[in-house]
Amino acid sequence: MSNISYYTPEGFSKLKEELDYLIIKGRKSIAKQIAEARAKGDLSENAEYDAAKHAQGLLELKITKLEKIMQHARVLAKDQVDTTQVSLFTTVTIKNKQQGRTLSYTIVSTAEADLRKGKISIQSPIAQGILGKSIGEMATIQTPAGSMDVEIIAID
């Protein structure tokens, strides 16, 4: 199974900023905590030192995880996306046939999903239900709240 994840340029930049922050400021902060705890004396009975070392381990784990994600990350620009059908990084406008409401979502990777910004994960029930559909096509989406019939109104 492939570990490749696709990101928008903005999403990849945010991932890189987080990694840089953890490497530069996170490590510096942990080193300072360890030094302060070490200065307090006997390390065998120093809970503050143990906690700082534990935090260091967690930080290094997160850094390693982010580095691995970035190694397998691929950036797709908007002009590389086929807008003739619903796919990753397209913005799709759908009309809920039961409610008559029109909604717009951008289909993104799971890491970039943010419903408040109208970005839904490609793994979400809505995205899964409309992937591959073209303008004018109907889809029945199975959601936790029940089925929903939608029409694809626009794809950008």
NUNU-827853 format. One record per residue: x, y, z of N, C-alpha, C, CB in turn; residue in one letter. Coordinates in Angstrom, 1 decimal. Glycine has a CB too. Layout:
REM residues N
<<X Y Z> <X Y Z> <X Y Z> <X Y Z> "a">
...
This chain:
REM residues 156
<<0.8 -1.2 0.0> <0.0 0.0 0.0> <0.9 1.2 0.0> <-1.0 0.0 1.2> "m">
<<0.5 2.2 -0.8> <1.3 3.4 -0.9> <1.0 4.4 0.2> <1.0 4.1 -2.3> "s">
<<2.1 5.1 0.7> <2.0 6.1 1.7> <1.9 7.5 1.2> <3.1 5.9 2.7> "n">
<<1.8 7.6 -0.1> <1.8 8.9 -0.8> <0.5 9.7 -0.4> <1.9 8.8 -2.3> "i">
<<0.7 10.9 0.0> <-0.4 11.8 0.3> <-0.3 13.0 -0.6> <-0.4 12.2 1.8> "s">
<<-1.4 13.5 -1.0> <-1.4 14.7 -1.9> <-1.8 15.9 -1.1> <-2.3 14.5 -3.1> "y">
<<-1.1 17.0 -1.3> <-1.3 18.3 -0.6> <-1.4 19.4 -1.6> <-0.2 18.5 0.4> "y">
<<-2.2 20.4 -1.2> <-2.2 21.7 -1.9> <-0.9 22.4 -1.6> <-3.4 22.6 -1.6> "t">
<<-0.4 23.4 -2.4> <0.8 24.1 -2.0> <0.7 24.7 -0.6> <1.1 25.2 -3.0> "p">
<<-0.5 25.2 -0.2> <-0.7 25.8 1.1> <-0.6 24.8 2.2> <-2.1 26.5 1.2> "e">
<<-1.2 23.6 2.0> <-1.2 22.5 3.0> <0.2 22.0 3.2> <-2.1 21.4 2.5> "g">
<<1.0 21.9 2.1> <2.4 21.4 2.2> <3.2 22.4 3.0> <3.0 21.1 0.8> "f">
<<3.0 23.7 2.7> <3.7 24.8 3.3> <3.4 24.8 4.8> <3.4 26.1 2.7> "s">
<<2.2 24.6 5.2> <1.8 24.5 6.6> <2.5 23.3 7.3> <0.3 24.4 6.8> "k">
<<2.6 22.2 6.6> <3.2 21.0 7.2> <4.7 21.3 7.4> <3.0 19.8 6.2> "l">
<<5.4 21.9 6.4> <6.8 22.3 6.5> <7.0 23.3 7.7> <7.3 22.8 5.2> "k">
<<6.1 24.3 7.8> <6.3 25.2 8.9> <6.2 24.6 10.2> <5.2 26.3 8.8> "e">
<<5.3 23.6 10.4> <5.1 22.9 11.7> <6.4 22.1 12.0> <3.9 21.9 11.6> "e">
<<6.9 21.4 10.9> <8.2 20.6 11.1> <9.3 21.5 11.5> <8.5 19.8 9.9> "l">
<<9.5 22.6 10.8> <10.6 23.6 11.1> <10.4 24.1 12.5> <10.6 24.7 10.1> "d">
<<9.2 24.4 13.0> <9.0 24.9 14.3> <9.4 23.9 15.3> <7.5 25.3 14.5> "y">
<<9.0 22.6 15.1> <9.3 21.6 16.1> <10.8 21.4 16.2> <8.6 20.3 15.7> "l">
<<11.5 21.4 15.0> <12.9 21.1 15.0> <13.7 22.3 15.7> <13.4 21.0 13.6> "i">
<<13.3 23.5 15.3> <14.1 24.7 15.8> <13.7 25.1 17.3> <13.9 25.8 14.9> "i">
<<12.4 25.4 17.4> <12.0 25.9 18.7> <11.6 24.8 19.7> <10.8 26.8 18.5> "k">
<<11.0 23.8 19.2> <10.6 22.6 20.1> <11.8 22.0 20.7> <9.8 21.6 19.3> "g">
<<12.8 21.7 19.9> <14.0 21.0 20.5> <14.7 22.0 21.4> <14.9 20.6 19.3> "r">
<<14.8 23.2 21.1> <15.4 24.2 22.0> <14.7 24.3 23.3> <15.5 25.6 21.3> "k">
<<13.4 24.3 23.3> <12.6 24.4 24.5> <12.8 23.1 25.4> <11.1 24.6 24.2> "s">
<<12.8 22.0 24.8> <13.0 20.7 25.5> <14.4 20.7 26.1> <12.7 19.5 24.6> "i">
<<15.4 21.1 25.4> <16.8 21.1 25.9> <16.9 22.0 27.1> <17.8 21.6 24.8> "a">
<<16.2 23.1 27.1> <16.2 24.1 28.2> <15.6 23.4 29.4> <15.5 25.4 27.8> "k">
<<14.4 22.7 29.2> <13.8 22.1 30.3> <14.6 21.0 30.9> <12.4 21.4 29.8> "q">
<<15.3 20.2 30.1> <16.2 19.2 30.6> <17.4 19.8 31.4> <16.8 18.3 29.4> "i">
<<17.9 20.8 30.9> <19.1 21.5 31.5> <18.6 22.0 32.9> <19.6 22.6 30.7> "a">
<<17.5 22.6 33.0> <17.0 23.2 34.2> <16.7 22.1 35.2> <15.7 24.0 34.0> "e">
<<16.2 20.9 34.8> <15.9 19.8 35.6> <17.2 19.2 36.1> <15.0 18.8 34.9> "a">
<<18.2 19.1 35.2> <19.4 18.5 35.5> <20.2 19.3 36.6> <20.3 18.4 34.3> "r">
<<20.0 20.6 36.6> <20.6 21.5 37.5> <20.1 21.4 38.9> <20.5 23.0 37.0> "a">
<<18.9 20.7 39.1> <18.3 20.6 40.4> <18.8 19.4 41.2> <16.8 20.5 40.2> "k">
<<19.8 18.7 40.6> <20.4 17.7 41.5> <20.2 16.3 41.0> <19.9 17.8 42.8> "g">
<<20.1 15.3 41.9> <20.1 13.9 41.7> <19.0 13.5 40.6> <19.8 13.2 43.0> "d">
<<19.5 13.0 39.5> <18.6 12.6 38.4> <17.8 11.4 38.7> <19.4 12.5 37.1> "l">
<<18.2 10.5 39.6> <17.5 9.3 39.8> <16.2 9.5 40.5> <18.4 8.3 40.7> "s">
<<16.1 10.6 41.2> <14.8 10.9 41.9> <14.2 12.3 41.5> <15.0 11.0 43.4> "e">
<<14.5 12.6 40.2> <14.1 13.9 39.7> <12.9 13.7 38.7> <15.3 14.7 39.1> "n">
<<11.7 13.9 39.2> <10.5 13.7 38.4> <10.5 14.8 37.2> <9.2 13.8 39.2> "a">
<<11.0 15.9 37.5> <11.0 17.0 36.5> <11.9 16.6 35.3> <11.4 18.4 37.1> "e">
<<13.0 16.0 35.6> <13.9 15.5 34.6> <13.3 14.4 33.8> <15.3 15.0 35.2> "y">
<<12.6 13.4 34.5> <11.9 12.3 33.8> <10.9 12.9 32.8> <11.3 11.4 34.8> "d">
<<10.1 13.8 33.3> <9.0 14.4 32.5> <9.6 15.1 31.3> <8.2 15.4 33.3> "a">
<<10.7 15.8 31.4> <11.3 16.5 30.3> <11.9 15.5 29.3> <12.5 17.4 30.8> "a">
<<12.5 14.4 29.8> <13.0 13.4 28.9> <11.8 12.7 28.1> <13.8 12.3 29.7> "k">
<<10.7 12.5 28.8> <9.6 11.9 28.2> <9.0 12.9 27.1> <8.5 11.6 29.2> "h">
<<8.9 14.1 27.4> <8.5 15.1 26.4> <9.4 15.2 25.2> <8.4 16.5 27.1> "a">
<<10.7 15.0 25.5> <11.7 15.0 24.4> <11.4 13.8 23.5> <13.1 14.9 24.9> "q">
<<11.1 12.7 24.0> <10.8 11.5 23.3> <9.6 11.7 22.4> <10.6 10.3 24.2> "g">
<<8.6 12.3 23.0> <7.3 12.5 22.2> <7.6 13.5 21.1> <6.2 13.1 23.1> "l">
<<8.4 14.6 21.4> <8.7 15.5 20.3> <9.5 14.9 19.2> <9.6 16.7 20.9> "l">
<<10.5 14.0 19.5> <11.2 13.4 18.4> <10.4 12.4 17.6> <12.4 12.6 19.1> "e">
<<9.4 11.8 18.3> <8.5 10.9 17.6> <7.6 11.7 16.6> <7.5 10.2 18.6> "l">
<<7.2 12.9 17.0> <6.3 13.7 16.1> <7.2 14.2 15.0> <5.7 14.9 16.9> "k">
<<8.4 14.6 15.2> <9.3 15.1 14.2> <9.5 14.0 13.1> <10.7 15.6 14.8> "i">
<<9.8 12.8 13.6> <10.0 11.6 12.7> <8.8 11.4 11.9> <10.4 10.4 13.5> "t">
<<7.6 11.4 12.5> <6.4 11.2 11.8> <6.2 12.2 10.7> <5.2 11.2 12.7> "k">
<<6.4 13.5 11.0> <6.2 14.6 10.0> <7.2 14.5 8.9> <6.4 16.0 10.7> "l">
<<8.5 14.1 9.2> <9.5 13.9 8.2> <9.1 12.8 7.2> <10.9 13.6 8.8> "e">
<<8.5 11.7 7.8> <8.1 10.6 6.9> <6.9 11.0 6.0> <7.7 9.4 7.8> "k">
<<6.0 11.8 6.6> <4.9 12.3 5.8> <5.4 13.1 4.7> <3.9 13.1 6.7> "i">
<<6.3 14.0 5.0> <6.8 14.9 3.9> <7.6 14.2 2.9> <7.7 16.0 4.6> "m">
<<8.3 13.1 3.2> <9.0 12.3 2.2> <8.0 11.7 1.2> <9.8 11.2 2.9> "q">
<<6.8 11.4 1.6> <5.9 10.8 0.7> <4.8 11.8 0.2> <5.2 9.6 1.4> "h">
<<5.0 13.0 0.5> <4.0 14.0 0.1> <4.2 14.5 -1.3> <4.1 15.3 1.1> "a">
<<3.1 14.7 -2.0> <3.2 15.2 -3.4> <2.3 16.4 -3.4> <2.7 14.1 -4.4> "r">
<<2.8 17.5 -4.1> <2.1 18.7 -4.1> <1.4 18.8 -5.5> <3.0 20.0 -3.9> "v">
<<0.1 19.1 -5.5> <-0.7 19.3 -6.7> <-1.2 20.8 -6.7> <-1.9 18.3 -6.8> "l">
<<-0.8 21.5 -7.8> <-1.3 22.8 -8.0> <-2.7 22.8 -8.6> <-0.3 23.7 -8.9> "a">
<<-3.5 23.8 -8.5> <-4.8 23.9 -9.0> <-4.9 23.6 -10.5> <-5.5 25.3 -8.7> "k">
<<-3.9 24.1 -11.2> <-3.9 23.9 -12.7> <-3.6 22.5 -13.1> <-2.9 24.8 -13.3> "d">
<<-3.2 21.6 -12.2> <-3.0 20.2 -12.5> <-4.2 19.3 -12.2> <-1.8 19.7 -11.6> "q">
<<-5.3 19.9 -11.8> <-6.5 19.2 -11.4> <-7.5 19.2 -12.5> <-7.1 19.8 -10.1> "v">
<<-8.0 18.0 -12.9> <-9.0 17.8 -13.9> <-10.4 18.2 -13.3> <-9.1 16.3 -14.4> "d">
<<-11.0 19.3 -13.8> <-12.2 19.8 -13.3> <-13.5 19.3 -14.1> <-12.2 21.3 -13.3> "t">
<<-13.3 18.3 -14.9> <-14.4 17.8 -15.7> <-15.2 16.8 -14.8> <-14.0 17.1 -17.0> "t">
<<-14.6 16.4 -13.7> <-15.3 15.5 -12.8> <-14.8 15.8 -11.4> <-15.1 14.0 -13.2> "q">
<<-15.6 15.3 -10.4> <-15.2 15.6 -9.0> <-14.0 14.7 -8.7> <-16.4 15.3 -8.1> "v">
<<-12.9 15.3 -8.2> <-11.7 14.6 -7.8> <-11.0 15.4 -6.7> <-10.7 14.4 -9.0> "s">
<<-9.9 14.9 -6.2> <-9.1 15.5 -5.2> <-8.7 17.0 -5.6> <-7.8 14.7 -4.9> "l">
<<-8.9 17.9 -4.7> <-8.6 19.3 -4.9> <-9.6 20.1 -5.8> <-7.3 19.5 -5.4> "f">
<<-10.7 19.5 -6.2> <-11.7 20.2 -6.9> <-12.7 20.8 -5.9> <-12.5 19.3 -7.9> "t">
<<-13.2 22.0 -6.3> <-14.3 22.6 -5.5> <-15.6 22.2 -6.2> <-14.1 24.1 -5.3> "t">
<<-16.5 21.6 -5.4> <-17.7 21.1 -6.0> <-18.9 21.7 -5.3> <-17.8 19.6 -6.0> "v">
<<-19.9 22.2 -6.1> <-21.1 22.7 -5.6> <-22.2 21.6 -5.8> <-21.5 24.1 -6.2> "t">
<<-22.9 21.2 -4.7> <-23.9 20.2 -4.8> <-25.2 20.8 -4.3> <-23.5 19.0 -4.0> "i">
<<-26.3 20.2 -4.8> <-27.6 20.6 -4.3> <-28.3 19.4 -3.7> <-28.5 21.2 -5.5> "k">
<<-28.6 19.6 -2.4> <-29.3 18.6 -1.7> <-30.8 18.6 -2.2> <-29.2 18.8 -0.1> "n">
<<-31.2 17.5 -2.8> <-32.5 17.4 -3.5> <-33.6 17.4 -2.4> <-32.6 16.2 -4.3> "k">
<<-33.4 16.8 -1.3> <-34.5 16.8 -0.3> <-34.7 18.1 0.4> <-34.2 15.7 0.8> "q">
<<-33.6 18.9 0.7> <-33.7 20.1 1.4> <-33.7 21.3 0.5> <-32.6 20.2 2.4> "q">
<<-33.2 21.1 -0.8> <-33.1 22.2 -1.7> <-31.9 23.1 -1.4> <-34.4 23.0 -1.7> "g">
<<-31.1 22.8 -0.5> <-29.9 23.6 -0.1> <-28.8 23.3 -1.1> <-29.5 23.3 1.3> "r">
<<-28.0 24.4 -1.4> <-26.8 24.3 -2.2> <-25.6 24.5 -1.3> <-26.8 25.3 -3.3> "t">
<<-24.6 23.5 -1.4> <-23.4 23.6 -0.6> <-22.2 23.4 -1.5> <-23.4 22.4 0.4> "l">
<<-21.1 24.1 -1.1> <-19.8 24.0 -1.8> <-18.8 23.4 -0.9> <-19.4 25.4 -2.4> "s">
<<-18.0 22.5 -1.4> <-16.9 21.9 -0.7> <-15.7 21.7 -1.6> <-17.3 20.5 -0.1> "y">
<<-14.5 21.8 -1.0> <-13.3 21.5 -1.7> <-12.8 20.2 -1.1> <-12.2 22.6 -1.5> "t">
<<-12.6 19.2 -2.0> <-12.1 17.9 -1.6> <-10.6 17.9 -1.4> <-12.5 16.8 -2.7> "i">
<<-10.2 17.6 -0.2> <-8.8 17.7 0.1> <-8.3 16.4 0.8> <-8.5 18.9 1.1> "v">
<<-7.0 16.3 1.1> <-6.5 15.1 1.8> <-7.0 15.2 3.2> <-4.9 15.1 1.8> "s">
<<-7.0 14.1 3.9> <-7.5 14.0 5.3> <-6.7 15.0 6.2> <-7.3 12.6 5.8> "t">
<<-5.4 15.2 5.9> <-4.7 16.1 6.8> <-5.1 17.6 6.6> <-3.2 16.0 6.4> "a">
<<-5.6 17.9 5.5> <-6.0 19.3 5.2> <-7.5 19.6 5.5> <-5.7 19.7 3.8> "e">
<<-8.3 18.6 5.8> <-9.7 18.8 6.0> <-10.0 19.8 7.1> <-10.4 17.5 6.3> "a">
<<-11.0 20.7 6.8> <-11.4 21.7 7.8> <-12.8 22.1 7.4> <-10.4 22.9 7.9> "d">
<<-13.8 21.5 8.0> <-15.2 21.8 7.6> <-15.6 23.2 7.7> <-16.1 20.9 8.4> "l">
<<-15.0 23.9 8.7> <-15.4 25.4 8.9> <-14.9 26.2 7.7> <-14.7 25.9 10.1> "r">
<<-13.9 25.7 7.0> <-13.4 26.4 5.8> <-13.9 25.8 4.5> <-11.9 26.4 5.7> "k">
<<-14.9 24.8 4.6> <-15.5 24.2 3.5> <-14.6 23.1 2.8> <-15.8 25.2 2.4> "g">
<<-13.6 22.6 3.5> <-12.7 21.6 3.0> <-13.0 20.3 3.7> <-11.2 22.0 3.3> "k">
<<-13.4 19.3 2.8> <-13.8 18.0 3.4> <-12.8 16.9 2.9> <-15.2 17.6 2.9> "i">
<<-12.6 16.0 3.7> <-11.6 14.9 3.4> <-12.1 14.0 2.3> <-11.4 14.0 4.7> "s">
<<-11.2 13.6 1.5> <-11.5 12.7 0.4> <-12.1 11.4 0.9> <-10.3 12.4 -0.5> "i">
<<-11.8 11.1 2.2> <-12.3 9.9 2.9> <-13.7 10.0 3.4> <-11.4 9.5 4.0> "q">
<<-14.2 11.3 3.4> <-15.6 11.5 4.0> <-16.7 10.9 3.2> <-15.8 13.0 4.2> "s">
<<-17.8 10.6 3.8> <-18.9 10.0 3.0> <-19.4 10.8 1.9> <-20.1 9.7 4.0> "p">
<<-19.4 12.1 2.0> <-19.9 13.0 1.0> <-18.9 13.0 -0.2> <-20.0 14.5 1.5> "i">
<<-17.6 13.1 0.1> <-16.6 13.0 -1.0> <-16.6 11.7 -1.7> <-15.2 13.3 -0.5> "a">
<<-16.7 10.6 -0.9> <-16.8 9.3 -1.5> <-18.0 9.1 -2.4> <-16.8 8.2 -0.4> "q">
<<-19.1 9.7 -2.0> <-20.3 9.6 -2.8> <-20.3 10.4 -4.1> <-21.5 10.0 -2.0> "g">
<<-19.5 11.4 -4.2> <-19.5 12.2 -5.4> <-18.3 12.1 -6.3> <-19.7 13.7 -5.1> "i">
<<-17.3 11.4 -5.8> <-16.0 11.3 -6.6> <-16.3 10.7 -8.0> <-15.0 10.4 -5.9> "l">
<<-15.7 11.3 -9.0> <-15.9 10.8 -10.4> <-17.1 11.3 -11.1> <-15.9 9.3 -10.3> "g">
<<-18.0 12.0 -10.4> <-19.2 12.5 -11.0> <-18.9 13.8 -11.7> <-20.3 12.7 -9.9> "k">
<<-19.8 14.0 -12.7> <-19.7 15.3 -13.6> <-20.8 16.2 -13.3> <-19.6 14.9 -15.1> "s">
<<-20.8 17.4 -13.8> <-21.8 18.4 -13.7> <-23.1 17.8 -14.2> <-21.5 19.7 -14.4> "i">
<<-24.2 17.9 -13.5> <-25.5 17.4 -13.9> <-25.8 16.0 -13.4> <-25.6 17.5 -15.3> "g">
<<-24.8 15.3 -12.9> <-25.1 13.9 -12.4> <-25.6 13.9 -11.0> <-23.8 13.1 -12.5> "e">
<<-26.4 12.9 -10.7> <-27.0 12.7 -9.4> <-26.1 11.7 -8.6> <-28.5 12.2 -9.5> "m">
<<-26.2 11.8 -7.3> <-25.5 10.8 -6.5> <-26.3 10.6 -5.2> <-24.1 11.3 -6.1> "a">
<<-26.3 9.4 -4.7> <-26.9 9.1 -3.4> <-25.8 8.9 -2.4> <-27.9 7.9 -3.5> "t">
<<-25.7 9.7 -1.4> <-24.6 9.7 -0.5> <-25.1 9.1 0.8> <-24.0 11.1 -0.2> "i">
<<-24.4 8.1 1.3> <-24.7 7.4 2.6> <-23.9 8.2 3.7> <-24.4 5.9 2.6> "q">
<<-24.6 8.9 4.6> <-24.0 9.6 5.7> <-24.5 8.9 7.0> <-24.4 11.1 5.6> "t">
<<-23.8 9.3 8.1> <-24.3 8.7 9.4> <-25.7 9.1 9.7> <-23.4 9.2 10.5> "p">
<<-26.2 10.2 9.1> <-27.6 10.7 9.4> <-28.6 10.1 8.4> <-27.6 12.2 9.3> "a">
<<-28.1 9.3 7.5> <-29.0 8.6 6.5> <-28.6 9.0 5.1> <-30.5 9.1 6.7> "g">
<<-29.3 8.6 4.1> <-29.0 8.8 2.7> <-29.4 10.2 2.3> <-29.6 7.7 1.8> "s">
<<-28.6 10.7 1.3> <-28.9 12.1 0.9> <-28.7 12.1 -0.7> <-27.9 13.1 1.5> "m">
<<-29.7 12.6 -1.4> <-29.6 12.6 -2.8> <-29.2 14.0 -3.2> <-31.0 12.3 -3.5> "d">
<<-28.1 14.1 -4.0> <-27.5 15.4 -4.4> <-27.3 15.4 -5.9> <-26.2 15.6 -3.7> "v">
<<-27.3 16.6 -6.5> <-27.0 16.9 -7.9> <-25.7 17.7 -7.9> <-28.1 17.6 -8.6> "e">
<<-24.8 17.4 -8.8> <-23.6 18.1 -9.0> <-23.9 19.4 -9.8> <-22.4 17.3 -9.7> "i">
<<-23.8 20.5 -9.2> <-24.1 21.8 -9.9> <-22.9 22.4 -10.6> <-24.7 22.8 -8.9> "i">
<<-21.7 22.4 -10.0> <-20.5 23.0 -10.5> <-19.3 22.3 -10.0> <-20.5 24.6 -10.2> "a">
<<-18.3 22.4 -10.8> <-16.9 21.8 -10.4> <-15.9 22.9 -10.8> <-16.7 20.4 -11.0> "i">
<<-15.1 23.3 -9.9> <-14.0 24.2 -10.2> <-12.7 23.6 -9.8> <-14.2 25.6 -9.4> "d">
